[in-house]
Amino acid sequence: MIKRLQEKVGKLLREKKVALVIGYEMAGDGISTTPCFIEREDEVERLVWNEHCVYNLSRYLIETRELASSPSPKIGVVAKGCDVKSIIGLIQENQIKRDEVVIIGMECEGQFDVEGERQFKVEGLKLKDKDKDKDKEGKLLEKCKACEVHIPKVYDLLIKDDRNSGAPEPQSPEVNAYAQVEELEGKSQEERWQYWKKEFARCIKCYACRQVCPLCFCPQCIADQTLPQWISPSPSLKGNTTWNIVRAFHLAGRCIDCGECERACPMKIPLRKINKKLGKEIKEMFDYEAGLDSEAKPPLADFKLEDPEEFIR
């Protein structure tokens, strides 16, 4: 897949069909990957693809539009199935145009926790072959266990794993995507409040969750406004709770569950749980899932006479 990725990107650049390509390259630790920006054909050997390409590269599409100029006004982006869902979200919200982006879709069987593998390398441990699959299963990212888009739904170029040639498309996973949400729903209101009170108390207001989110693109965030000041900039339970809940509501019907917010959080706050809860409510109320149809309008940005109105008293 890496060789074909490099060949296709080289051809796109050689034929001047894109101004640059956003992809992945190996990081300095020799295990994880980091985003890279390829502008010349002789740079394509930097591109890699493996089980640690966790970053959602669609985060860079808005910023890189300014770098694309005639005669190649398009940006190429290497994208997993979940990344493509956020690209669809950006198209829906008129942040990018479909004809401005060349999507290089990558078949993805799941991404793995690089911290666990790095720990094995640091400690000089080696797994026996018979234990490798079991170990990898344990390191598979939580979001990937219930993934239904191993192959992107939208793409211009698609690179698949030859090992899966002739194999049937992956079926919907048996894992309940809302298991953790339902576990919390089973608790009392007071228990839920105590749970989130404890989690939000650890927030240090670094805003890493916002910075890494592909759908947080406001020119000025409500958290940065000072006249008036809606959210206290210093960490406190009140301000932390306000920030995290406001951000979650801003993503209601838009979050595609790429998990980047939770991965980037230095305090390991389970942010996916609150986003998944709102995603579950949107699905039940409006039968809508974010990132599947670029022609559809997110339910909270649209109005229909038949919309449920249970919240009206």
Secondary structure by P-SEA (a helix, b strand, c coil): caaaaaaaaaaaaaaccccbbbbccccccccbbbbbbbcccccccccccccccccccccccccccccccccccbbbbbccaaaaaaaaaaaaaccccccccccccccccccccaaaaaaaaaacccccccaaaaaaaaacccccccccccccccccbbbbbccccccccccccccccaaaaaaaaaccaaaaaaaaaaaaaaccccccccccccccccccccccccccccccccccaaaaaaaaaaaaaaaccccccccccccccccccaaaaaaaaaaaaaaaacccccccccccccccccccccccccccc
